[in-house]
Amino acid sequence: MEELDEEIEAQKQQIIDVLKRHTPELLECYGVGPGTAAALLVATGDSPERLRSEASFASLWTG
């Protein structure tokens, strides 16, 4: 079990490192952890400007 905990922590740190390099401001948002920040980054892709409203962002999550 300890081995899995160490692997999880290593993966989490890799995600944090990538986020800090590309979008550190996401991790500074209240209530946004590494998992949520990574999901937001993946959802918006290379063109976050296409998400012009809350509705357009929400449509990504509802299909």
mmCIF file of the N, C-alpha and C atoms, coordinates in Angstrom:
data_MODEL
# 
_entry.id   MODEL 
# 
loop_
_atom_site.group_PDB 
_atom_site.id 
_atom_site.type_symbol 
_atom_site.label_atom_id 
_atom_site.label_alt_id 
_atom_site.label_comp_id 
_atom_site.label_asym_id 
_atom_site.label_entity_id 
_atom_site.label_seq_id 
_atom_site.pdbx_PDB_ins_code 
_atom_site.Cartn_x 
_atom_site.Cartn_y 
_atom_site.Cartn_z 
_atom_site.occupancy 
_atom_site.B_iso_or_equiv 
_atom_site.pdbx_formal_charge 
_atom_site.auth_seq_id 
_atom_site.auth_comp_id 
_atom_site.auth_asym_id 
_atom_site.auth_atom_id 
_atom_site.pdbx_PDB_model_num 
ATOM 1   N N  . MET A 1 1  ? 0.819   -1.187 0.000   1.00 0.00 ? 1  MET A N  1 
ATOM 2   C CA . MET A 1 1  ? 0.000   0.000  0.000   1.00 0.00 ? 1  MET A CA 1 
ATOM 3   C C  . MET A 1 1  ? 0.869   1.259  0.000   1.00 0.00 ? 1  MET A C  1 
ATOM 4   N N  . GLU A 1 2  ? 1.955   1.238  0.734   1.00 0.00 ? 2  GLU A N  1 
ATOM 5   C CA . GLU A 1 2  ? 2.843   2.394  0.797   1.00 0.00 ? 2  GLU A CA 1 
ATOM 6   C C  . GLU A 1 2  ? 3.431   2.709  -0.579  1.00 0.00 ? 2  GLU A C  1 
ATOM 7   N N  . GLU A 1 3  ? 3.699   1.663  -1.344  1.00 0.00 ? 3  GLU A N  1 
ATOM 8   C CA . GLU A 1 3  ? 4.248   1.848  -2.696  1.00 0.00 ? 3  GLU A CA 1 
ATOM 9   C C  . GLU A 1 3  ? 3.256   2.596  -3.587  1.00 0.00 ? 3  GLU A C  1 
ATOM 10  N N  . LEU A 1 4  ? 1.990   2.251  -3.469  1.00 0.00 ? 4  LEU A N  1 
ATOM 11  C CA . LEU A 1 4  ? 0.960   2.943  -4.251  1.00 0.00 ? 4  LEU A CA 1 
ATOM 12  C C  . LEU A 1 4  ? 0.829   4.401  -3.826  1.00 0.00 ? 4  LEU A C  1 
ATOM 13  N N  . ASP A 1 5  ? 0.901   4.652  -2.532  1.00 0.00 ? 5  ASP A N  1 
ATOM 14  C CA . ASP A 1 5  ? 0.829   6.033  -2.039  1.00 0.00 ? 5  ASP A CA 1 
ATOM 15  C C  . ASP A 1 5  ? 1.979   6.862  -2.602  1.00 0.00 ? 5  ASP A C  1 
ATOM 16  N N  . GLU A 1 6  ? 3.156   6.273  -2.651  1.00 0.00 ? 6  GLU A N  1 
ATOM 17  C CA . GLU A 1 6  ? 4.316   6.974  -3.198  1.00 0.00 ? 6  GLU A CA 1 
ATOM 18  C C  . GLU A 1 6  ? 4.148   7.246  -4.691  1.00 0.00 ? 6  GLU A C  1 
ATOM 19  N N  . GLU A 1 7  ? 3.587   6.289  -5.404  1.00 0.00 ? 7  GLU A N  1 
ATOM 20  C CA . GLU A 1 7  ? 3.350   6.465  -6.839  1.00 0.00 ? 7  GLU A CA 1 
ATOM 21  C C  . GLU A 1 7  ? 2.319   7.559  -7.096  1.00 0.00 ? 7  GLU A C  1 
ATOM 22  N N  . ILE A 1 8  ? 1.276   7.566  -6.304  1.00 0.00 ? 8  ILE A N  1 
ATOM 23  C CA . ILE A 1 8  ? 0.241   8.604  -6.430  1.00 0.00 ? 8  ILE A CA 1 
ATOM 24  C C  . ILE A 1 8  ? 0.850   9.973  -6.174  1.00 0.00 ? 8  ILE A C  1 
ATOM 25  N N  . GLU A 1 9  ? 1.648   10.088 -5.135  1.00 0.00 ? 9  GLU A N  1 
ATOM 26  C CA . GLU A 1 9  ? 2.275   11.369 -4.806  1.00 0.00 ? 9  GLU A CA 1 
ATOM 27  C C  . GLU A 1 9  ? 3.221   11.820 -5.916  1.00 0.00 ? 9  GLU A C  1 
ATOM 28  N N  . ALA A 1 10 ? 3.951   10.887 -6.511  1.00 0.00 ? 10 ALA A N  1 
ATOM 29  C CA . ALA A 1 10 ? 4.865   11.220 -7.615  1.00 0.00 ? 10 ALA A CA 1 
ATOM 30  C C  . ALA A 1 10 ? 4.087   11.713 -8.833  1.00 0.00 ? 10 ALA A C  1 
ATOM 31  N N  . GLN A 1 11 ? 2.970   11.074 -9.134  1.00 0.00 ? 11 GLN A N  1 
ATOM 32  C CA . GLN A 1 11 ? 2.134   11.497 -10.263 1.00 0.00 ? 11 GLN A CA 1 
ATOM 33  C C  . GLN A 1 11 ? 1.535   12.870 -10.002 1.00 0.00 ? 11 GLN A C  1 
ATOM 34  N N  . LYS A 1 12 ? 1.080   13.076 -8.784  1.00 0.00 ? 12 LYS A N  1 
ATOM 35  C CA . LYS A 1 12 ? 0.513   14.377 -8.415  1.00 0.00 ? 12 LYS A CA 1 
ATOM 36  C C  . LYS A 1 12 ? 1.564   15.472 -8.559  1.00 0.00 ? 12 LYS A C  1 
ATOM 37  N N  . GLN A 1 13 ? 2.777   15.194 -8.152  1.00 0.00 ? 13 GLN A N  1 
ATOM 38  C CA . GLN A 1 13 ? 3.844   16.186 -8.264  1.00 0.00 ? 13 GLN A CA 1 
ATOM 39  C C  . GLN A 1 13 ? 4.175   16.488 -9.725  1.00 0.00 ? 13 GLN A C  1 
ATOM 40  N N  . GLN A 1 14 ? 4.115   15.470 -10.577 1.00 0.00 ? 14 GLN A N  1 
ATOM 41  C CA . GLN A 1 14 ? 4.346   15.695 -12.011 1.00 0.00 ? 14 GLN A CA 1 
ATOM 42  C C  . GLN A 1 14 ? 3.279   16.617 -12.585 1.00 0.00 ? 14 GLN A C  1 
ATOM 43  N N  . ILE A 1 15 ? 2.039   16.409 -12.197 1.00 0.00 ? 15 ILE A N  1 
ATOM 44  C CA . ILE A 1 15 ? 0.943   17.265 -12.663 1.00 0.00 ? 15 ILE A CA 1 
ATOM 45  C C  . ILE A 1 15 ? 1.168   18.697 -12.179 1.00 0.00 ? 15 ILE A C  1 
ATOM 46  N N  . ILE A 1 16 ? 1.534   18.851 -10.923 1.00 0.00 ? 16 ILE A N  1 
ATOM 47  C CA . ILE A 1 16 ? 1.787   20.188 -10.368 1.00 0.00 ? 16 ILE A CA 1 
ATOM 48  C C  . ILE A 1 16 ? 2.924   20.872 -11.124 1.00 0.00 ? 16 ILE A C  1 
ATOM 49  N N  . ASP A 1 17 ? 3.983   20.132 -11.412 1.00 0.00 ? 17 ASP A N  1 
ATOM 50  C CA . ASP A 1 17 ? 5.125   20.707 -12.128 1.00 0.00 ? 17 ASP A CA 1 
ATOM 51  C C  . ASP A 1 17 ? 4.723   21.211 -13.515 1.00 0.00 ? 17 ASP A C  1 
ATOM 52  N N  . VAL A 1 18 ? 3.923   20.432 -14.225 1.00 0.00 ? 18 VAL A N  1 
ATOM 53  C CA . VAL A 1 18 ? 3.460   20.844 -15.557 1.00 0.00 ? 18 VAL A CA 1 
ATOM 54  C C  . VAL A 1 18 ? 2.581   22.080 -15.449 1.00 0.00 ? 18 VAL A C  1 
ATOM 55  N N  . LEU A 1 19 ? 1.675   22.082 -14.493 1.00 0.00 ? 19 LEU A N  1 
ATOM 56  C CA . LEU A 1 19 ? 0.789   23.231 -14.320 1.00 0.00 ? 19 LEU A CA 1 
ATOM 57  C C  . LEU A 1 19 ? 1.566   24.489 -13.969 1.00 0.00 ? 19 LEU A C  1 
ATOM 58  N N  . LYS A 1 20 ? 2.566   24.362 -13.115 1.00 0.00 ? 20 LYS A N  1 
ATOM 59  C CA . LYS A 1 20 ? 3.370   25.533 -12.732 1.00 0.00 ? 20 LYS A CA 1 
ATOM 60  C C  . LYS A 1 20 ? 4.135   26.092 -13.928 1.00 0.00 ? 20 LYS A C  1 
ATOM 61  N N  . ARG A 1 21 ? 4.533   25.231 -14.858 1.00 0.00 ? 21 ARG A N  1 
ATOM 62  C CA . ARG A 1 21 ? 5.242   25.698 -16.048 1.00 0.00 ? 21 ARG A CA 1 
ATOM 63  C C  . ARG A 1 21 ? 4.316   26.384 -17.044 1.00 0.00 ? 21 ARG A C  1 
ATOM 64  N N  . HIS A 1 22 ? 3.097   25.878 -17.175 1.00 0.00 ? 22 HIS A N  1 
ATOM 65  C CA . HIS A 1 22 ? 2.207   26.349 -18.242 1.00 0.00 ? 22 HIS A CA 1 
ATOM 66  C C  . HIS A 1 22 ? 1.113   27.308 -17.775 1.00 0.00 ? 22 HIS A C  1 
ATOM 67  N N  . THR A 1 23 ? 0.502   27.034 -16.657 1.00 0.00 ? 23 THR A N  1 
ATOM 68  C CA . THR A 1 23 ? -0.598  27.881 -16.172 1.00 0.00 ? 23 THR A CA 1 
ATOM 69  C C  . THR A 1 23 ? -0.580  27.959 -14.647 1.00 0.00 ? 23 THR A C  1 
ATOM 70  N N  . PRO A 1 24 ? 0.432   28.599 -14.086 1.00 0.00 ? 24 PRO A N  1 
ATOM 71  C CA . PRO A 1 24 ? 0.530   28.654 -12.624 1.00 0.00 ? 24 PRO A CA 1 
ATOM 72  C C  . PRO A 1 24 ? -0.644  29.363 -11.966 1.00 0.00 ? 24 PRO A C  1 
ATOM 73  N N  . GLU A 1 25 ? -1.300  30.262 -12.696 1.00 0.00 ? 25 GLU A N  1 
ATOM 74  C CA . GLU A 1 25 ? -2.428  30.990 -12.111 1.00 0.00 ? 25 GLU A CA 1 
ATOM 75  C C  . GLU A 1 25 ? -3.595  30.080 -11.759 1.00 0.00 ? 25 GLU A C  1 
ATOM 76  N N  . LEU A 1 26 ? -3.724  28.944 -12.421 1.00 0.00 ? 26 LEU A N  1 
ATOM 77  C CA . LEU A 1 26 ? -4.808  28.015 -12.084 1.00 0.00 ? 26 LEU A CA 1 
ATOM 78  C C  . LEU A 1 26 ? -4.647  27.484 -10.665 1.00 0.00 ? 26 LEU A C  1 
ATOM 79  N N  . LEU A 1 27 ? -3.426  27.186 -10.283 1.00 0.00 ? 27 LEU A N  1 
ATOM 80  C CA . LEU A 1 27 ? -3.189  26.652 -8.942  1.00 0.00 ? 27 LEU A CA 1 
ATOM 81  C C  . LEU A 1 27 ? -3.366  27.703 -7.863  1.00 0.00 ? 27 LEU A C  1 
ATOM 82  N N  . GLU A 1 28 ? -3.375  28.955 -8.247  1.00 0.00 ? 28 GLU A N  1 
ATOM 83  C CA . GLU A 1 28 ? -3.554  30.040 -7.277  1.00 0.00 ? 28 GLU A CA 1 
ATOM 84  C C  . GLU A 1 28 ? -5.024  30.331 -6.996  1.00 0.00 ? 28 GLU A C  1 
ATOM 85  N N  . CYS A 1 29 ? -5.916  29.772 -7.781  1.00 0.00 ? 29 CYS A N  1 
ATOM 86  C CA . CYS A 1 29 ? -7.352  29.992 -7.593  1.00 0.00 ? 29 CYS A CA 1 
ATOM 87  C C  . CYS A 1 29 ? -7.835  29.224 -6.360  1.00 0.00 ? 29 CYS A C  1 
ATOM 88  N N  . TYR A 1 30 ? -8.625  29.899 -5.552  1.00 0.00 ? 30 TYR A N  1 
ATOM 89  C CA . TYR A 1 30 ? -9.169  29.273 -4.348  1.00 0.00 ? 30 TYR A CA 1 
ATOM 90  C C  . TYR A 1 30 ? -9.988  28.039 -4.711  1.00 0.00 ? 30 TYR A C  1 
ATOM 91  N N  . GLY A 1 31 ? -9.703  26.933 -4.064  1.00 0.00 ? 31 GLY A N  1 
ATOM 92  C CA . GLY A 1 31 ? -10.481 25.715 -4.248  1.00 0.00 ? 31 GLY A CA 1 
ATOM 93  C C  . GLY A 1 31 ? -10.098 24.888 -5.459  1.00 0.00 ? 31 GLY A C  1 
ATOM 94  N N  . VAL A 1 32 ? -9.086  25.313 -6.189  1.00 0.00 ? 32 VAL A N  1 
ATOM 95  C CA . VAL A 1 32 ? -8.663  24.569 -7.384  1.00 0.00 ? 32 VAL A CA 1 
ATOM 96  C C  . VAL A 1 32 ? -7.372  23.836 -7.057  1.00 0.00 ? 32 VAL A C  1 
ATOM 97  N N  . GLY A 1 33 ? -7.464  22.530 -7.003  1.00 0.00 ? 33 GLY A N  1 
ATOM 98  C CA . GLY A 1 33 ? -6.289  21.702 -6.760  1.00 0.00 ? 33 GLY A CA 1 
ATOM 99  C C  . GLY A 1 33 ? -5.693  21.219 -8.064  1.00 0.00 ? 33 GLY A C  1 
ATOM 100 N N  . PRO A 1 34 ? -4.670  20.408 -7.981  1.00 0.00 ? 34 PRO A N  1 
ATOM 101 C CA . PRO A 1 34 ? -3.990  19.935 -9.186  1.00 0.00 ? 34 PRO A CA 1 
ATOM 102 C C  . PRO A 1 34 ? -4.900  19.171 -10.150 1.00 0.00 ? 34 PRO A C  1 
ATOM 103 N N  . GLY A 1 35 ? -5.784  18.346 -9.605  1.00 0.00 ? 35 GLY A N  1 
ATOM 104 C CA . GLY A 1 35 ? -6.677  17.570 -10.479 1.00 0.00 ? 35 GLY A CA 1 
ATOM 105 C C  . GLY A 1 35 ? -7.646  18.447 -11.253 1.00 0.00 ? 35 GLY A C  1 
ATOM 106 N N  . THR A 1 36 ? -8.252  19.392 -10.560 1.00 0.00 ? 36 THR A N  1 
ATOM 107 C CA . THR A 1 36 ? -9.189  20.309 -11.206 1.00 0.00 ? 36 THR A CA 1 
ATOM 108 C C  . THR A 1 36 ? -8.472  21.208 -12.198 1.00 0.00 ? 36 THR A C  1 
ATOM 109 N N  . ALA A 1 37 ? -7.308  21.704 -11.817 1.00 0.00 ? 37 ALA A N  1 
ATOM 110 C CA . ALA A 1 37 ? -6.542  22.568 -12.716 1.00 0.00 ? 37 ALA A CA 1 
ATOM 111 C C  . ALA A 1 37 ? -6.155  21.814 -13.985 1.00 0.00 ? 37 ALA A C  1 
ATOM 112 N N  . ALA A 1 38 ? -5.750  20.568 -13.841 1.00 0.00 ? 38 ALA A N  1 
ATOM 113 C CA . ALA A 1 38 ? -5.392  19.769 -15.013 1.00 0.00 ? 38 ALA A CA 1 
ATOM 114 C C  . ALA A 1 38 ? -6.609  19.537 -15.910 1.00 0.00 ? 38 ALA A C  1 
ATOM 115 N N  . ALA A 1 39 ? -7.750  19.266 -15.303 1.00 0.00 ? 39 ALA A N  1 
ATOM 116 C CA . ALA A 1 39 ? -8.972  19.066 -16.086 1.00 0.00 ? 39 ALA A CA 1 
ATOM 117 C C  . ALA A 1 39 ? -9.359  20.337 -16.833 1.00 0.00 ? 39 ALA A C  1 
ATOM 118 N N  . LEU A 1 40 ? -9.220  21.481 -16.178 1.00 0.00 ? 40 LEU A N  1 
ATOM 119 C CA . LEU A 1 40 ? -9.524  22.754 -16.836 1.00 0.00 ? 40 LEU A CA 1 
ATOM 120 C C  . LEU A 1 40 ? -8.580  23.006 -18.003 1.00 0.00 ? 40 LEU A C  1 
ATOM 121 N N  . LEU A 1 41 ? -7.319  22.707 -17.813 1.00 0.00 ? 41 LEU A N  1 
ATOM 122 C CA . LEU A 1 41 ? -6.339  22.900 -18.871 1.00 0.00 ? 41 LEU A CA 1 
ATOM 123 C C  . LEU A 1 41 ? -6.638  22.003 -20.070 1.00 0.00 ? 41 LEU A C  1 
ATOM 124 N N  . VAL A 1 42 ? -6.979  20.770 -19.805 1.00 0.00 ? 42 VAL A N  1 
ATOM 125 C CA . VAL A 1 42 ? -7.316  19.845 -20.891 1.00 0.00 ? 42 VAL A CA 1 
ATOM 126 C C  . VAL A 1 42 ? -8.594  20.295 -21.598 1.00 0.00 ? 42 VAL A C  1 
ATOM 127 N N  . ALA A 1 43 ? -9.581  20.736 -20.827 1.00 0.00 ? 43 ALA A N  1 
ATOM 128 C CA . ALA A 1 43 ? -10.865 21.146 -21.415 1.00 0.00 ? 43 ALA A CA 1 
ATOM 129 C C  . ALA A 1 43 ? -10.729 22.372 -22.302 1.00 0.00 ? 43 ALA A C  1 
ATOM 130 N N  . THR A 1 44 ? -9.902  23.325 -21.896 1.00 0.00 ? 44 THR A N  1 
ATOM 131 C CA . THR A 1 44 ? -9.785  24.550 -22.680 1.00 0.00 ? 44 THR A CA 1 
ATOM 132 C C  . THR A 1 44 ? -8.804  24.409 -23.830 1.00 0.00 ? 44 THR A C  1 
ATOM 133 N N  . GLY A 1 45 ? -7.853  23.508 -23.703 1.00 0.00 ? 45 GLY A N  1 
ATOM 134 C CA . GLY A 1 45 ? -6.899  23.299 -24.787 1.00 0.00 ? 45 GLY A CA 1 
ATOM 135 C C  . GLY A 1 45 ? -6.047  24.520 -25.054 1.00 0.00 ? 45 GLY A C  1 
ATOM 136 N N  . ASP A 1 46 ? -5.660  24.680 -26.308 1.00 0.00 ? 46 ASP A N  1 
ATOM 137 C CA . ASP A 1 46 ? -4.780  25.773 -26.702 1.00 0.00 ? 46 ASP A CA 1 
ATOM 138 C C  . ASP A 1 46 ? -5.514  27.068 -27.015 1.00 0.00 ? 46 ASP A C  1 
ATOM 139 N N  . SER A 1 47 ? -6.830  27.050 -26.916 1.00 0.00 ? 47 SER A N  1 
ATOM 140 C CA . SER A 1 47 ? -7.573  28.257 -27.285 1.00 0.00 ? 47 SER A CA 1 
ATOM 141 C C  . SER A 1 47 ? -8.653  28.585 -26.254 1.00 0.00 ? 47 SER A C  1 
ATOM 142 N N  . PRO A 1 48 ? -8.252  29.009 -25.062 1.00 0.00 ? 48 PRO A N  1 
ATOM 143 C CA . PRO A 1 48 ? -9.248  29.319 -24.031 1.00 0.00 ? 48 PRO A CA 1 
ATOM 144 C C  . PRO A 1 48 ? -10.150 30.485 -24.397 1.00 0.00 ? 48 PRO A C  1 
ATOM 145 N N  . GLU A 1 49 ? -9.719  31.316 -25.345 1.00 0.00 ? 49 GLU A N  1 
ATOM 146 C CA . GLU A 1 49 ? -10.547 32.457 -25.740 1.00 0.00 ? 49 GLU A CA 1 
ATOM 147 C C  . GLU A 1 49 ? -11.856 32.037 -26.411 1.00 0.00 ? 49 GLU A C  1 
ATOM 148 N N  . ARG A 1 50 ? -11.951 30.783 -26.857 1.00 0.00 ? 50 ARG A N  1 
ATOM 149 C CA . ARG A 1 50 ? -13.206 30.313 -27.472 1.00 0.00 ? 50 ARG A CA 1 
ATOM 150 C C  . ARG A 1 50 ? -14.303 30.126 -26.437 1.00 0.00 ? 50 ARG A C  1 
ATOM 151 N N  . LEU A 1 51 ? -13.926 30.096 -25.161 1.00 0.00 ? 51 LEU A N  1 
ATOM 152 C CA . LEU A 1 51 ? -14.902 29.960 -24.087 1.00 0.00 ? 51 LEU A CA 1 
ATOM 153 C C  . LEU A 1 51 ? -15.264 31.355 -23.600 1.00 0.00 ? 51 LEU A C  1 
ATOM 154 N N  . ARG A 1 52 ? -16.255 31.933 -24.220 1.00 0.00 ? 52 ARG A N  1 
ATOM 155 C CA . ARG A 1 52 ? -16.595 33.332 -23.970 1.00 0.00 ? 52 ARG A CA 1 
ATOM 156 C C  . ARG A 1 52 ? -17.621 33.543 -22.873 1.00 0.00 ? 52 ARG A C  1 
ATOM 157 N N  . SER A 1 53 ? -18.209 32.460 -22.396 1.00 0.00 ? 53 SER A N  1 
ATOM 158 C CA . SER A 1 53 ? -19.217 32.607 -21.344 1.00 0.00 ? 53 SER A CA 1 
ATOM 159 C C  . SER A 1 53 ? -19.217 31.354 -20.468 1.00 0.00 ? 53 SER A C  1 
ATOM 160 N N  . GLU A 1 54 ? -19.908 31.460 -19.339 1.00 0.00 ? 54 GLU A N  1 
ATOM 161 C CA . GLU A 1 54 ? -20.049 30.296 -18.477 1.00 0.00 ? 54 GLU A CA 1 
ATOM 162 C C  . GLU A 1 54 ? -20.787 29.175 -19.205 1.00 0.00 ? 54 GLU A C  1 
ATOM 163 N N  . ALA A 1 55 ? -21.734 29.551 -20.037 1.00 0.00 ? 55 ALA A N  1 
ATOM 164 C CA . ALA A 1 55 ? -22.502 28.546 -20.764 1.00 0.00 ? 55 ALA A CA 1 
ATOM 165 C C  . ALA A 1 55 ? -21.621 27.770 -21.754 1.00 0.00 ? 55 ALA A C  1 
ATOM 166 N N  . SER A 1 56 ? -20.739 28.477 -22.444 1.00 0.00 ? 56 SER A N  1 
ATOM 167 C CA . SER A 1 56 ? -19.881 27.769 -23.399 1.00 0.00 ? 56 SER A CA 1 
ATOM 168 C C  . SER A 1 56 ? -18.908 26.849 -22.669 1.00 0.00 ? 56 SER A C  1 
ATOM 169 N N  . PHE A 1 57 ? -18.454 27.261 -21.497 1.00 0.00 ? 57 PHE A N  1 
ATOM 170 C CA . PHE A 1 57 ? -17.596 26.388 -20.699 1.00 0.00 ? 57 PHE A CA 1 
ATOM 171 C C  . PHE A 1 57 ? -18.379 25.192 -20.189 1.00 0.00 ? 57 PHE A C  1 
ATOM 172 N N  . ALA A 1 58 ? -19.576 25.430 -19.687 1.00 0.00 ? 58 ALA A N  1 
ATOM 173 C CA . ALA A 1 58 ? -20.401 24.341 -19.149 1.00 0.00 ? 58 ALA A CA 1 
ATOM 174 C C  . ALA A 1 58 ? -20.735 23.325 -20.217 1.00 0.00 ? 58 ALA A C  1 
ATOM 175 N N  . SER A 1 59 ? -20.862 23.763 -21.454 1.00 0.00 ? 59 SER A N  1 
ATOM 176 C CA . SER A 1 59 ? -21.212 22.814 -22.531 1.00 0.00 ? 59 SER A CA 1 
ATOM 177 C C  . SER A 1 59 ? -20.104 21.790 -22.758 1.00 0.00 ? 59 SER A C  1 
ATOM 178 N N  . LEU A 1 60 ? -18.874 22.129 -22.399 1.00 0.00 ? 60 LEU A N  1 
ATOM 179 C CA . LEU A 1 60 ? -17.789 21.160 -22.516 1.00 0.00 ? 60 LEU A CA 1 
ATOM 180 C C  . LEU A 1 60 ? -18.007 19.972 -21.588 1.00 0.00 ? 60 LEU A C  1 
ATOM 181 N N  . TRP A 1 61 ? -18.583 20.225 -20.444 1.00 0.00 ? 61 TRP A N  1 
ATOM 182 C CA . TRP A 1 61 ? -18.735 19.188 -19.427 1.00 0.00 ? 61 TRP A CA 1 
ATOM 183 C C  . TRP A 1 61 ? -19.993 18.379 -19.623 1.00 0.00 ? 61 TRP A C  1 
ATOM 184 N N  . THR A 1 62 ? -20.941 18.904 -20.377 1.00 0.00 ? 62 THR A N  1 
ATOM 185 C CA . THR A 1 62 ? -22.200 18.175 -20.533 1.00 0.00 ? 62 THR A CA 1 
ATOM 186 C C  . THR A 1 62 ? -22.295 17.490 -21.889 1.00 0.00 ? 62 THR A C  1 
ATOM 187 N N  . GLY A 1 63 ? -21.283 17.675 -22.697 1.00 0.00 ? 63 GLY A N  1 
ATOM 188 C CA . GLY A 1 63 ? -21.247 16.973 -23.976 1.00 0.00 ? 63 GLY A CA 1 
ATOM 189 C C  . GLY A 1 63 ? -21.923 17.746 -25.004 1.00 0.00 ? 63 GLY A C  1 
# 
